[in-house]
Structure formats: C-alpha cells, structure tokens
C-alpha cells in the first residue's frame, strides 16, 4: 500500500492524460461545455473557440502547479539526479536555479519568486520550456493549468480573472486579459552536469512543499515523442519536417529560424547569417530525452551572436568540444569562453527554445528552416 500511495499521483496523471486522448474526439471544439466551471469572460478571445480543445476538467485539474517550491544545493542534488537529467536553467538577478524536467512534467508550472515573481513553465506536449514574469500592470498573477489545449499546447490561467494564457507564447487568448503578454525571462535547457559545473553554488528544485511525497520517477508521457503526430491537435503540420522532430528555434530581428536537432547532432556547430546578423548554433551531448526511450541523448543546444568586440568569430566542433577559429579558445554551451585568449568573454545569447517542429511551425509558419 505504501508503494501504491507513493505512485498514486503519477498513476492518476497518466490515467487523466489517457482520458484526454480518448475523449479528445468527443470534446474537440466544445469549449462551451466547461464554461460553468469558470469565472472567465468568454466574450473576449483572440483565437477561434473551435480550435480550443476542452479537457473537461476545469480549473480543478489534477495537474497542480508548485506554489511552494523546495530547493536544495547542487552538491546535495548530485545524488538525486542523473548527470544527463535535463533542467531549465535560470540565471537572473543573481539567482541561479535549475528546474528538472521530470518534476516540471508532473506540475507544468512552478510559481516562484526570485525577487521578481516568475512562472517557470513546461509543456510536455510540445516540448516548450519558457519562464515568464507573472506580473501584468503591477498585478501579480498565480498561474494554474486550465486543462484545456490550443495548438497542442496547454492553456494556463491566472487567479485574478481566470483568463487563459497560451503557454508557448505567454499571450492571453481568452478572458479579460486577452491580448496581454507575459514578459519572457531568459532561460536555457541543459543537462544537470552542465548546470552543476557552471553553477556549483546554485539551487535545484526537488519538489513541492504542499505535496512532499509526490514521486517523480515515472512519466505518463514516456514514448510520446515516438508518435508520428501530436495527440490533441487539429493543425495541418508543416511538411518540411516530421511533426514531432525536435528543433532549436529563435527569432533574429523578427525573422523566425529553426535548426533541426538531427543536423545539430551531426555537425555540432552551425555558423550562419540571418538578415545580415552573424549567429551560431551550439550543440553538445549532455541532456537526455525524458519523453522517449528511443532517443537516449537528445543533447543541449543554444543560439548566440558571433560578433564579439567588433570581430566576427567562426566556430568549429572538435570531438565534443567547441572552439573559435580566430583564437582557438574553448566555449561552453552557455556561450562562455572557458579557456584560451578569450577566457571570460561571453557571446550574446538569443532567446532560443527547443520545441517540437509542429508547435514552432504552427506559431511561425514563415520560419526559415536550416538545411544542409
């Protein structure tokens, strides 16, 4: 009985998701059936209501965000997490924190405060990890999981107006806050070892003070990425890549661009120019895939500007390590020179994300897709 209780939250979450998948055909385009659960102003919306998939559970969904996060030191967390465990890294206002994706998958939102109220969010359905400032017009929001979906991305809700917010973009699409946008706080997804090496004095999320016995060893999304298409979406997917292929994506001067992980894993570094802006995509091993057993080491990746102190650098990938051609200095996945003449220098980091292709291309249909 003790073991069963320890796994009850994960089992319930798995059954809930299975129910969503089975019931999607019935509940699809039926957002009206759940309006009784909400105080939301349904007269205001910016997306077609018929494109919203109603999970049917209202705001009392069992996917419960963390409101009282528990952190521990990197040294204490080392025994708890595999070195390749992917974590969302936050380095902001002298706060260094890591939020493991296995915990984020179970809760999807962490309402945290680092001197600035933030919402750390992760959507397993589209592999979207984004951190937002949870404040609008001086009002602090508590973000929750609505149980509803748009574009296969879950919709958050706020506690003030119960408006629905698109997790992928941070834009409110239903309710009084429709059209408002949450400010993005810079973050990056890397493996735990990369975080621990770079931030030895940092903190690591280990759970929820309100649910201290919750077990995170299992995930109901295991093997989800092995599907040929998303499970809860009506979108017509961009045929240039398979829907569930992982991409590293960003906007350069409002020009969206994406780099397939299949290419990044092969070459390690991509030197590129977008609209006259020299950029580089870094990839290194070090982060596993929490959603599939068929892709053990997805890797970690980020996009940086190549201009430094008036010079345009070019980079190469050499046996798992990254060097610039001009000084032969070595660089880490955070865009920092860790040895050589440029040691201590940092590249400009673009707000970049690793998403499934269907999610990014649905939001940015004009995306430039890198091809070899």
Short mmCIF file of the C-alpha atoms (twelve columns), coordinates in Angstrom:
data_MODEL
# 
_entry.id   MODEL 
# 
loop_
_atom_site.group_PDB 
_atom_site.id 
_atom_site.type_symbol 
_atom_site.label_atom_id 
_atom_site.label_alt_id 
_atom_site.label_comp_id 
_atom_site.label_asym_id 
_atom_site.label_seq_id 
_atom_site.Cartn_x 
_atom_site.Cartn_y 
_atom_site.Cartn_z 
_atom_site.pdbx_PDB_model_num 
ATOM 1   C CA . UNK A 1   0.000   0.000  0.000   1 
ATOM 2   C CA . UNK A 2   2.871   2.380  0.792   1 
ATOM 3   C CA . UNK A 3   4.377   1.916  -2.674  1 
ATOM 4   C CA . UNK A 4   0.992   2.400  -4.297  1 
ATOM 5   C CA . UNK A 5   0.450   5.642  -2.414  1 
ATOM 6   C CA . UNK A 6   3.862   6.915  -3.485  1 
ATOM 7   C CA . UNK A 7   2.979   6.352  -7.126  1 
ATOM 8   C CA . UNK A 8   -0.675  7.422  -6.910  1 
ATOM 9   C CA . UNK A 9   -0.123  10.926 -8.252  1 
ATOM 10  C CA . UNK A 10  1.765   9.654  -11.286 1 
ATOM 11  C CA . UNK A 11  -0.777  6.902  -11.925 1 
ATOM 12  C CA . UNK A 12  -3.654  9.368  -11.695 1 
ATOM 13  C CA . UNK A 13  -1.874  11.793 -14.029 1 
ATOM 14  C CA . UNK A 14  -1.301  9.018  -16.550 1 
ATOM 15  C CA . UNK A 15  -4.939  7.928  -16.445 1 
ATOM 16  C CA . UNK A 16  -6.030  11.542 -16.810 1 
ATOM 17  C CA . UNK A 17  -3.915  12.044 -19.917 1 
ATOM 18  C CA . UNK A 18  -5.168  8.784  -21.377 1 
ATOM 19  C CA . UNK A 19  -8.692  10.000 -20.763 1 
ATOM 20  C CA . UNK A 20  -7.918  13.250 -22.544 1 
ATOM 21  C CA . UNK A 21  -6.607  11.402 -25.560 1 
ATOM 22  C CA . UNK A 22  -9.613  9.094  -25.738 1 
ATOM 23  C CA . UNK A 23  -12.060 11.892 -25.084 1 
ATOM 24  C CA . UNK A 24  -10.491 14.408 -27.447 1 
ATOM 25  C CA . UNK A 25  -12.731 13.329 -30.301 1 
ATOM 26  C CA . UNK A 26  -15.788 13.973 -28.158 1 
ATOM 27  C CA . UNK A 27  -14.669 17.202 -26.507 1 
ATOM 28  C CA . UNK A 28  -12.927 18.690 -29.518 1 
ATOM 29  C CA . UNK A 29  -14.259 22.175 -30.299 1 
ATOM 30  C CA . UNK A 30  -16.660 22.083 -27.364 1 
ATOM 31  C CA . UNK A 31  -15.284 24.764 -25.073 1 
ATOM 32  C CA . UNK A 32  -18.840 25.801 -24.214 1 
ATOM 33  C CA . UNK A 33  -19.438 22.654 -22.174 1 
ATOM 34  C CA . UNK A 34  -16.973 23.739 -19.465 1 
ATOM 35  C CA . UNK A 35  -17.862 27.423 -19.154 1 
ATOM 36  C CA . UNK A 36  -19.844 26.681 -16.000 1 
ATOM 37  C CA . UNK A 37  -16.575 25.833 -14.235 1 
ATOM 38  C CA . UNK A 38  -15.063 29.227 -14.854 1 
ATOM 39  C CA . UNK A 39  -15.377 32.907 -13.981 1 
ATOM 40  C CA . UNK A 40  -13.656 33.667 -17.275 1 
ATOM 41  C CA . UNK A 41  -15.074 36.379 -19.542 1 
ATOM 42  C CA . UNK A 42  -15.807 34.209 -22.567 1 
ATOM 43  C CA . UNK A 43  -16.953 37.240 -24.567 1 
ATOM 44  C CA . UNK A 44  -13.311 38.174 -25.106 1 
ATOM 45  C CA . UNK A 45  -10.997 35.927 -27.096 1 
ATOM 46  C CA . UNK A 46  -8.374  36.194 -29.826 1 
ATOM 47  C CA . UNK A 47  -8.302  32.648 -31.201 1 
ATOM 48  C CA . UNK A 48  -11.128 30.671 -32.818 1 
ATOM 49  C CA . UNK A 49  -13.056 28.964 -29.997 1 
ATOM 50  C CA . UNK A 50  -13.452 25.868 -32.164 1 
ATOM 51  C CA . UNK A 51  -9.663  25.454 -32.130 1 
ATOM 52  C CA . UNK A 52  -9.585  25.074 -28.355 1 
ATOM 53  C CA . UNK A 53  -9.706  21.515 -27.093 1 
ATOM 54  C CA . UNK A 54  -11.603 21.354 -23.833 1 
ATOM 55  C CA . UNK A 55  -10.149 18.839 -21.431 1 
ATOM 56  C CA . UNK A 56  -13.392 18.924 -19.486 1 
ATOM 57  C CA . UNK A 57  -11.827 19.192 -16.015 1 
ATOM 58  C CA . UNK A 58  -11.975 22.940 -15.447 1 
ATOM 59  C CA . UNK A 59  -9.541  24.652 -13.137 1 
ATOM 60  C CA . UNK A 60  -9.526  21.716 -10.705 1 
ATOM 61  C CA . UNK A 61  -7.354  19.603 -12.988 1 
ATOM 62  C CA . UNK A 62  -5.040  17.189 -11.167 1 
ATOM 63  C CA . UNK A 63  -2.030  18.768 -12.858 1 
ATOM 64  C CA . UNK A 64  -1.324  21.014 -9.896  1 
ATOM 65  C CA . UNK A 65  1.383   23.689 -10.163 1 
ATOM 66  C CA . UNK A 66  4.014   24.119 -7.495  1 
ATOM 67  C CA . UNK A 67  3.329   27.194 -5.355  1 
ATOM 68  C CA . UNK A 68  5.853   26.419 -2.625  1 
ATOM 69  C CA . UNK A 69  8.939   25.066 -4.388  1 
ATOM 70  C CA . UNK A 70  11.595  23.229 -2.382  1 
ATOM 71  C CA . UNK A 71  15.217  23.760 -3.428  1 
ATOM 72  C CA . UNK A 72  18.462  22.162 -2.424  1 
ATOM 73  C CA . UNK A 73  22.111  22.845 -3.186  1 
ATOM 74  C CA . UNK A 74  23.878  21.474 -6.241  1 
ATOM 75  C CA . UNK A 75  26.068  19.298 -4.047  1 
ATOM 76  C CA . UNK A 76  23.050  17.755 -2.336  1 
ATOM 77  C CA . UNK A 77  21.184  17.326 -5.635  1 
ATOM 78  C CA . UNK A 78  24.017  15.404 -7.275  1 
ATOM 79  C CA . UNK A 79  22.917  12.151 -5.680  1 
ATOM 80  C CA . UNK A 80  19.293  12.701 -6.714  1 
ATOM 81  C CA . UNK A 81  19.649  13.448 -10.423 1 
ATOM 82  C CA . UNK A 82  21.367  11.726 -13.311 1 
ATOM 83  C CA . UNK A 83  24.094  13.839 -14.900 1 
ATOM 84  C CA . UNK A 84  22.113  13.976 -18.143 1 
ATOM 85  C CA . UNK A 85  18.805  14.911 -16.499 1 
ATOM 86  C CA . UNK A 86  17.535  17.958 -18.460 1 
ATOM 87  C CA . UNK A 87  16.912  21.051 -16.361 1 
ATOM 88  C CA . UNK A 88  15.613  24.538 -17.064 1 
ATOM 89  C CA . UNK A 89  18.387  26.920 -16.015 1 
ATOM 90  C CA . UNK A 90  17.602  30.363 -14.621 1 
ATOM 91  C CA . UNK A 91  20.412  32.881 -14.105 1 
ATOM 92  C CA . UNK A 92  18.686  36.162 -13.346 1 
ATOM 93  C CA . UNK A 93  19.216  38.975 -10.843 1 
ATOM 94  C CA . UNK A 94  21.955  36.985 -9.079  1 
ATOM 95  C CA . UNK A 95  19.645  33.976 -8.659  1 
ATOM 96  C CA . UNK A 96  20.883  30.654 -10.061 1 
ATOM 97  C CA . UNK A 97  18.299  27.879 -10.126 1 
ATOM 98  C CA . UNK A 98  17.620  24.669 -12.024 1 
ATOM 99  C CA . UNK A 99  14.176  23.155 -12.540 1 
ATOM 100 C CA . UNK A 100 14.420  19.456 -13.580 1 
ATOM 101 C CA . UNK A 101 12.093  18.488 -16.416 1 
ATOM 102 C CA . UNK A 102 10.973  15.297 -14.684 1 
ATOM 103 C CA . UNK A 103 9.453   17.475 -11.946 1 
ATOM 104 C CA . UNK A 104 8.182   20.056 -14.436 1 
ATOM 105 C CA . UNK A 105 6.442   17.327 -16.446 1 
ATOM 106 C CA . UNK A 106 4.295   16.425 -13.436 1 
ATOM 107 C CA . UNK A 107 3.383   20.019 -12.475 1 
ATOM 108 C CA . UNK A 108 3.915   22.014 -15.715 1 
ATOM 109 C CA . UNK A 109 4.126   25.301 -13.759 1 
ATOM 110 C CA . UNK A 110 6.207   26.499 -10.824 1 
ATOM 111 C CA . UNK A 111 5.076   29.801 -9.334  1 
ATOM 112 C CA . UNK A 112 8.352   31.060 -7.908  1 
ATOM 113 C CA . UNK A 113 9.696   34.326 -6.540  1 
ATOM 114 C CA . UNK A 114 13.299  35.402 -7.073  1 
ATOM 115 C CA . UNK A 115 12.705  38.986 -6.009  1 
ATOM 116 C CA . UNK A 116 10.658  39.033 -9.194  1 
ATOM 117 C CA . UNK A 117 7.503   36.883 -9.377  1 
ATOM 118 C CA . UNK A 118 8.043   34.296 -12.109 1 
ATOM 119 C CA . UNK A 119 6.273   31.312 -13.603 1 
ATOM 120 C CA . UNK A 120 8.539   28.516 -14.797 1 
ATOM 121 C CA . UNK A 121 6.508   26.561 -17.355 1 
ATOM 122 C CA . UNK A 122 6.921   23.376 -19.358 1 
ATOM 123 C CA . UNK A 123 4.519   21.792 -21.842 1 
ATOM 124 C CA . UNK A 124 5.429   18.130 -22.482 1 
ATOM 125 C CA . UNK A 125 3.030   18.029 -25.435 1 
ATOM 126 C CA . UNK A 126 5.126   20.455 -27.487 1 
ATOM 127 C CA . UNK A 127 8.418   20.337 -25.557 1 
ATOM 128 C CA . UNK A 128 8.120   24.010 -24.672 1 
ATOM 129 C CA . UNK A 129 10.063  25.311 -21.655 1 
ATOM 130 C CA . UNK A 130 9.580   29.036 -21.046 1 
ATOM 131 C CA . UNK A 131 9.982   31.256 -17.981 1 
ATOM 132 C CA . UNK A 132 7.735   34.300 -17.593 1 
ATOM 133 C CA . UNK A 133 7.401   37.256 -15.271 1 
ATOM 134 C CA . UNK A 134 3.941   36.612 -13.783 1 
ATOM 135 C CA . UNK A 135 3.001   40.232 -13.419 1 
ATOM 136 C CA . UNK A 136 0.660   42.399 -15.505 1 
ATOM 137 C CA . UNK A 137 0.199   46.123 -14.919 1 
ATOM 138 C CA . UNK A 138 1.605   45.812 -11.413 1 
ATOM 139 C CA . UNK A 139 -0.653  42.883 -10.557 1 
ATOM 140 C CA . UNK A 140 1.000   39.627 -9.506  1 
ATOM 141 C CA . UNK A 141 -0.610  36.536 -11.011 1 
ATOM 142 C CA . UNK A 142 -0.700  32.989 -9.749  1 
ATOM 143 C CA . UNK A 143 -0.654  30.762 -12.832 1 
ATOM 144 C CA . UNK A 144 -2.500  27.440 -12.990 1 
ATOM 145 C CA . UNK A 145 -3.146  24.673 -15.531 1 
ATOM 146 C CA . UNK A 146 -6.594  25.025 -17.107 1 
ATOM 147 C CA . UNK A 147 -6.863  21.503 -18.526 1 
ATOM 148 C CA . UNK A 148 -7.539  22.982 -21.970 1 
ATOM 149 C CA . UNK A 149 -5.365  22.998 -25.069 1 
ATOM 150 C CA . UNK A 150 -4.713  25.222 -28.058 1 
ATOM 151 C CA . UNK A 151 -2.407  24.066 -30.829 1 
ATOM 152 C CA . UNK A 152 -1.491  21.039 -28.710 1 
ATOM 153 C CA . UNK A 153 -0.130  23.460 -26.119 1 
ATOM 154 C CA . UNK A 154 -1.719  23.720 -22.694 1 
ATOM 155 C CA . UNK A 155 -3.506  26.878 -21.635 1 
ATOM 156 C CA . UNK A 156 -2.546  28.430 -18.319 1 
ATOM 157 C CA . UNK A 157 -4.983  30.517 -16.318 1 
ATOM 158 C CA . UNK A 158 -4.464  33.339 -13.840 1 
ATOM 159 C CA . UNK A 159 -6.097  33.608 -10.431 1 
ATOM 160 C CA . UNK A 160 -7.326  37.192 -10.879 1 
ATOM 161 C CA . UNK A 161 -9.539  36.985 -13.958 1 
ATOM 162 C CA . UNK A 162 -9.206  33.296 -14.892 1 
ATOM 163 C CA . UNK A 163 -8.110  34.374 -18.358 1 
ATOM 164 C CA . UNK A 164 -6.477  31.616 -20.411 1 
ATOM 165 C CA . UNK A 165 -2.860  32.080 -21.452 1 
ATOM 166 C CA . UNK A 166 -1.012  30.246 -24.227 1 
ATOM 167 C CA . UNK A 167 1.971   28.595 -22.542 1 
ATOM 168 C CA . UNK A 168 4.040   28.583 -25.741 1 
ATOM 169 C CA . UNK A 169 3.806   32.341 -26.309 1 
ATOM 170 C CA . UNK A 170 2.722   33.784 -22.942 1 
ATOM 171 C CA . UNK A 171 -0.194  35.577 -24.630 1 
ATOM 172 C CA . UNK A 172 -3.684  35.618 -23.115 1 
ATOM 173 C CA . UNK A 173 -6.154  34.260 -25.687 1 
ATOM 174 C CA . UNK A 174 -9.418  34.090 -23.695 1 
ATOM 175 C CA . UNK A 175 -10.794 36.353 -20.949 1 
ATOM 176 C CA . UNK A 176 -10.315 39.893 -19.698 1 
ATOM 177 C CA . UNK A 177 -6.553  39.807 -20.212 1 
ATOM 178 C CA . UNK A 178 -6.910  38.798 -23.888 1 
ATOM 179 C CA . UNK A 179 -4.061  40.322 -25.896 1 
ATOM 180 C CA . UNK A 180 -1.787  40.870 -22.901 1 
ATOM 181 C CA . UNK A 181 1.634   39.219 -22.967 1 
ATOM 182 C CA . UNK A 182 3.789   37.920 -20.160 1 
ATOM 183 C CA . UNK A 183 7.414   39.054 -20.282 1 
ATOM 184 C CA . UNK A 184 9.895   36.272 -21.020 1 
ATOM 185 C CA . UNK A 185 12.697  35.758 -18.508 1 
ATOM 186 C CA . UNK A 186 15.875  34.306 -20.111 1 
ATOM 187 C CA . UNK A 187 16.383  30.591 -19.502 1 
ATOM 188 C CA . UNK A 188 18.070  27.591 -21.094 1 
ATOM 189 C CA . UNK A 189 17.622  23.817 -21.030 1 
ATOM 190 C CA . UNK A 190 20.805  21.822 -20.404 1 
ATOM 191 C CA . UNK A 191 21.836  18.591 -18.716 1 
ATOM 192 C CA . UNK A 192 22.245  18.580 -14.924 1 
ATOM 193 C CA . UNK A 193 26.017  18.089 -15.129 1 
ATOM 194 C CA . UNK A 194 26.395  21.168 -17.343 1 
ATOM 195 C CA . UNK A 195 24.397  23.202 -14.829 1 
ATOM 196 C CA . UNK A 196 26.292  21.827 -11.831 1 
ATOM 197 C CA . UNK A 197 29.657  22.556 -13.480 1 
ATOM 198 C CA . UNK A 198 28.726  26.113 -14.386 1 
ATOM 199 C CA . UNK A 199 26.748  26.921 -11.223 1 
ATOM 200 C CA . UNK A 200 28.284  24.933 -8.335  1 
ATOM 201 C CA . UNK A 201 26.694  27.302 -5.798  1 
ATOM 202 C CA . UNK A 202 23.267  27.228 -7.465  1 
ATOM 203 C CA . UNK A 203 19.994  25.722 -6.284  1 
ATOM 204 C CA . UNK A 204 17.977  22.819 -7.687  1 
ATOM 205 C CA . UNK A 205 14.219  22.256 -7.446  1 
ATOM 206 C CA . UNK A 206 13.460  18.959 -5.720  1 
ATOM 207 C CA . UNK A 207 9.719   19.144 -5.111  1 
ATOM 208 C CA . UNK A 208 6.589   20.789 -3.767  1 
ATOM 209 C CA . UNK A 209 6.241   21.652 -0.076  1 
ATOM 210 C CA . UNK A 210 2.492   21.129 -0.428  1 
ATOM 211 C CA . UNK A 211 2.988   17.593 -1.804  1 
ATOM 212 C CA . UNK A 212 6.290   16.385 -0.346  1 
ATOM 213 C CA . UNK A 213 5.626   12.682 -1.019  1 
ATOM 214 C CA . UNK A 214 4.982   13.012 -4.746  1 
ATOM 215 C CA . UNK A 215 7.007   10.566 -6.827  1 
ATOM 216 C CA . UNK A 216 8.730   11.778 -9.997  1 
ATOM 217 C CA . UNK A 217 10.336  8.548  -11.155 1 
ATOM 218 C CA . UNK A 218 7.664   7.805  -13.755 1 
ATOM 219 C CA . UNK A 219 6.216   9.975  -16.509 1 
ATOM 220 C CA . UNK A 220 2.885   9.395  -18.268 1 
ATOM 221 C CA . UNK A 221 4.395   10.959 -21.403 1 
ATOM 222 C CA . UNK A 222 7.029   8.262  -21.894 1 
ATOM 223 C CA . UNK A 223 7.261   7.355  -25.600 1 
ATOM 224 C CA . UNK A 224 5.012   10.313 -26.519 1 
ATOM 225 C CA . UNK A 225 7.681   11.705 -28.853 1 
ATOM 226 C CA . UNK A 226 7.694   8.408  -30.750 1 
ATOM 227 C CA . UNK A 227 4.222   9.198  -32.094 1 
ATOM 228 C CA . UNK A 228 4.089   10.340 -35.703 1 
ATOM 229 C CA . UNK A 229 1.821   13.271 -34.844 1 
ATOM 230 C CA . UNK A 230 0.618   15.147 -31.744 1 
ATOM 231 C CA . UNK A 231 -2.333  13.636 -29.931 1 
ATOM 232 C CA . UNK A 232 -4.517  16.653 -29.196 1 
ATOM 233 C CA . UNK A 233 -4.393  18.962 -32.183 1 
ATOM 234 C CA . UNK A 234 -6.239  19.718 -35.424 1 
ATOM 235 C CA . UNK A 235 -3.337  21.546 -37.036 1 
ATOM 236 C CA . UNK A 236 -2.129  20.822 -40.525 1 
ATOM 237 C CA . UNK A 237 1.566   20.360 -39.962 1 
ATOM 238 C CA . UNK A 238 4.355   21.949 -41.972 1 
ATOM 239 C CA . UNK A 239 5.559   19.085 -44.193 1 
ATOM 240 C CA . UNK A 240 9.181   20.217 -44.318 1 
ATOM 241 C CA . UNK A 241 9.895   18.117 -41.196 1 
ATOM 242 C CA . UNK A 242 8.029   15.414 -39.356 1 
ATOM 243 C CA . UNK A 243 5.692   16.923 -36.782 1 
ATOM 244 C CA . UNK A 244 7.466   15.502 -33.731 1 
ATOM 245 C CA . UNK A 245 11.027  16.324 -34.802 1 
ATOM 246 C CA . UNK A 246 12.870  18.482 -32.290 1 
ATOM 247 C CA . UNK A 247 14.211  21.879 -33.421 1 
ATOM 248 C CA . UNK A 248 16.258  24.674 -31.916 1 
ATOM 249 C CA . UNK A 249 14.474  27.905 -32.780 1 
ATOM 250 C CA . UNK A 250 14.666  31.652 -32.331 1 
ATOM 251 C CA . UNK A 251 13.745  34.976 -33.905 1 
ATOM 252 C CA . UNK A 252 16.501  37.126 -35.390 1 
ATOM 253 C CA . UNK A 253 15.216  40.645 -35.975 1 
ATOM 254 C CA . UNK A 254 11.682  39.166 -36.057 1 
ATOM 255 C CA . UNK A 255 12.748  36.543 -38.588 1 
ATOM 256 C CA . UNK A 256 11.955  33.056 -37.239 1 
ATOM 257 C CA . UNK A 257 14.523  30.358 -37.881 1 
ATOM 258 C CA . UNK A 258 14.819  26.725 -36.808 1 
ATOM 259 C CA . UNK A 259 17.679  24.222 -36.750 1 
ATOM 260 C CA . UNK A 260 16.748  20.503 -36.667 1 
ATOM 261 C CA . UNK A 261 18.396  18.558 -33.867 1 
ATOM 262 C CA . UNK A 262 19.065  15.786 -36.379 1 
ATOM 263 C CA . UNK A 263 21.505  18.126 -38.147 1 
ATOM 264 C CA . UNK A 264 22.864  19.694 -34.969 1 
ATOM 265 C CA . UNK A 265 23.802  16.274 -33.577 1 
ATOM 266 C CA . UNK A 266 25.683  15.523 -36.783 1 
ATOM 267 C CA . UNK A 267 27.690  18.751 -37.087 1 
ATOM 268 C CA . UNK A 268 27.807  20.165 -33.531 1 
ATOM 269 C CA . UNK A 269 28.169  23.792 -34.663 1 
ATOM 270 C CA . UNK A 270 26.373  25.799 -37.360 1 
ATOM 271 C CA . UNK A 271 27.814  29.187 -38.348 1 
ATOM 272 C CA . UNK A 272 25.047  31.161 -40.018 1 
ATOM 273 C CA . UNK A 273 23.986  34.646 -41.106 1 
ATOM 274 C CA . UNK A 274 20.344  35.745 -40.837 1 
ATOM 275 C CA . UNK A 275 19.353  39.097 -42.325 1 
ATOM 276 C CA . UNK A 276 22.954  40.242 -42.031 1 
ATOM 277 C CA . UNK A 277 23.314  39.103 -38.411 1 
ATOM 278 C CA . UNK A 278 26.059  36.512 -37.824 1 
ATOM 279 C CA . UNK A 279 24.840  33.822 -35.446 1 
ATOM 280 C CA . UNK A 280 25.955  30.384 -34.341 1 
ATOM 281 C CA . UNK A 281 24.082  27.340 -33.073 1 
ATOM 282 C CA . UNK A 282 25.929  25.243 -30.482 1 
ATOM 283 C CA . UNK A 283 25.095  21.600 -29.744 1 
ATOM 284 C CA . UNK A 284 26.707  19.245 -27.261 1 
ATOM 285 C CA . UNK A 285 25.857  15.942 -25.678 1 
ATOM 286 C CA . UNK A 286 24.737  16.068 -22.086 1 
ATOM 287 C CA . UNK A 287 20.928  16.083 -21.912 1 
ATOM 288 C CA . UNK A 288 18.714  13.039 -22.258 1 
ATOM 289 C CA . UNK A 289 15.166  12.884 -23.543 1 
ATOM 290 C CA . UNK A 290 12.582  12.493 -20.785 1 
ATOM 291 C CA . UNK A 291 9.773   11.699 -23.241 1 
ATOM 292 C CA . UNK A 292 11.189  8.737  -25.135 1 
ATOM 293 C CA . UNK A 293 13.331  5.669  -24.574 1 
ATOM 294 C CA . UNK A 294 14.261  5.578  -28.251 1 
ATOM 295 C CA . UNK A 295 16.406  8.726  -28.146 1 
ATOM 296 C CA . UNK A 296 18.725  8.445  -25.179 1 
ATOM 297 C CA . UNK A 297 20.799  11.611 -25.544 1 
ATOM 298 C CA . UNK A 298 18.981  14.420 -27.280 1 
ATOM 299 C CA . UNK A 299 21.707  16.866 -26.426 1 
ATOM 300 C CA . UNK A 300 21.678  20.503 -25.385 1 
ATOM 301 C CA . UNK A 301 21.722  23.461 -27.737 1 
ATOM 302 C CA . UNK A 302 21.567  27.253 -27.885 1 
ATOM 303 C CA . UNK A 303 21.941  30.133 -30.351 1 
ATOM 304 C CA . UNK A 304 24.374  33.024 -29.931 1 
ATOM 305 C CA . UNK A 305 25.594  36.060 -31.818 1 
ATOM 306 C CA . UNK A 306 29.052  35.617 -33.385 1 
ATOM 307 C CA . UNK A 307 30.145  39.223 -33.042 1 
ATOM 308 C CA . UNK A 308 32.482  39.896 -30.131 1 
ATOM 309 C CA . UNK A 309 34.415  43.108 -29.503 1 
ATOM 310 C CA . UNK A 310 33.953  44.151 -33.117 1 
ATOM 311 C CA . UNK A 311 35.145  40.850 -34.589 1 
ATOM 312 C CA . UNK A 312 33.053  38.156 -36.248 1 
ATOM 313 C CA . UNK A 313 34.005  34.775 -34.846 1 
ATOM 314 C CA . UNK A 314 33.537  31.425 -36.531 1 
ATOM 315 C CA . UNK A 315 33.335  28.191 -34.595 1 
ATOM 316 C CA . UNK A 316 34.136  24.522 -35.034 1 
ATOM 317 C CA . UNK A 317 33.097  21.338 -33.253 1 
ATOM 318 C CA . UNK A 318 36.001  19.078 -32.347 1 
ATOM 319 C CA . UNK A 319 35.370  15.753 -30.599 1 
ATOM 320 C CA . UNK A 320 32.530  17.112 -28.465 1 
ATOM 321 C CA . UNK A 321 34.198  20.460 -27.701 1 
ATOM 322 C CA . UNK A 322 33.590  23.877 -29.275 1 
ATOM 323 C CA . UNK A 323 36.363  26.275 -30.305 1 
ATOM 324 C CA . UNK A 324 36.520  29.551 -32.207 1 
ATOM 325 C CA . UNK A 325 38.794  29.640 -35.248 1 
ATOM 326 C CA . UNK A 326 40.267  33.067 -34.512 1 
ATOM 327 C CA . UNK A 327 41.799  32.437 -31.057 1 
ATOM 328 C CA . UNK A 328 41.260  28.702 -30.576 1 
ATOM 329 C CA . UNK A 329 39.528  29.460 -27.289 1 
ATOM 330 C CA . UNK A 330 37.112  26.833 -25.978 1 
ATOM 331 C CA . UNK A 331 33.435  27.673 -25.361 1 
ATOM 332 C CA . UNK A 332 30.741  26.038 -23.269 1 
ATOM 333 C CA . UNK A 333 27.034  25.519 -24.013 1 
ATOM 334 C CA . UNK A 334 26.259  28.794 -22.217 1 
ATOM 335 C CA . UNK A 335 28.220  30.778 -24.818 1 
ATOM 336 C CA . UNK A 336 31.130  31.459 -22.467 1 
ATOM 337 C CA . UNK A 337 34.828  31.116 -23.267 1 
ATOM 338 C CA . UNK A 338 36.277  28.755 -20.667 1 
ATOM 339 C CA . UNK A 339 39.910  28.663 -21.842 1 
ATOM 340 C CA . UNK A 340 42.261  30.401 -24.255 1 
ATOM 341 C CA . UNK A 341 42.862  34.045 -25.046 1 
ATOM 342 C CA . UNK A 342 39.139  34.872 -24.839 1 
ATOM 343 C CA . UNK A 343 38.548  33.147 -21.498 1 
ATOM 344 C CA . UNK A 344 35.926  35.065 -19.508 1 
ATOM 345 C CA . UNK A 345 34.214  36.516 -22.596 1 
ATOM 346 C CA . UNK A 346 30.544  35.783 -23.316 1 
ATOM 347 C CA . UNK A 347 28.542  35.751 -26.529 1 
ATOM 348 C CA . UNK A 348 25.154  37.416 -26.857 1 
ATOM 349 C CA . UNK A 349 22.538  34.718 -26.296 1 
ATOM 350 C CA . UNK A 350 19.341  34.836 -28.323 1 
ATOM 351 C CA . UNK A 351 16.034  33.866 -26.726 1 
ATOM 352 C CA . UNK A 352 16.041  30.395 -28.176 1 
ATOM 353 C CA . UNK A 353 13.965  27.321 -27.435 1 
ATOM 354 C CA . UNK A 354 13.855  23.629 -28.204 1 
ATOM 355 C CA . UNK A 355 10.392  22.720 -29.463 1 
ATOM 356 C CA . UNK A 356 8.747   20.015 -31.474 1 
ATOM 357 C CA . UNK A 357 8.553   21.172 -35.085 1 
ATOM 358 C CA . UNK A 358 4.740   21.160 -35.265 1 
ATOM 359 C CA . UNK A 359 4.495   23.620 -32.358 1 
ATOM 360 C CA . UNK A 360 7.088   26.092 -33.611 1 
ATOM 361 C CA . UNK A 361 5.984   25.987 -37.259 1 
ATOM 362 C CA . UNK A 362 2.317   26.419 -36.282 1 
ATOM 363 C CA . UNK A 363 3.196   29.602 -34.404 1 
ATOM 364 C CA . UNK A 364 5.689   30.768 -37.061 1 
ATOM 365 C CA . UNK A 365 4.628   29.360 -40.445 1 
ATOM 366 C CA . UNK A 366 7.166   31.548 -42.276 1 
ATOM 367 C CA . UNK A 367 10.080  30.003 -40.397 1 
ATOM 368 C CA . UNK A 368 13.403  29.711 -42.203 1 
ATOM 369 C CA . UNK A 369 14.365  26.081 -41.830 1 
ATOM 370 C CA . UNK A 370 18.082  25.313 -41.901 1 
ATOM 371 C CA . UNK A 371 19.002  22.561 -44.341 1 
ATOM 372 C CA . UNK A 372 22.384  21.046 -45.166 1 
# 
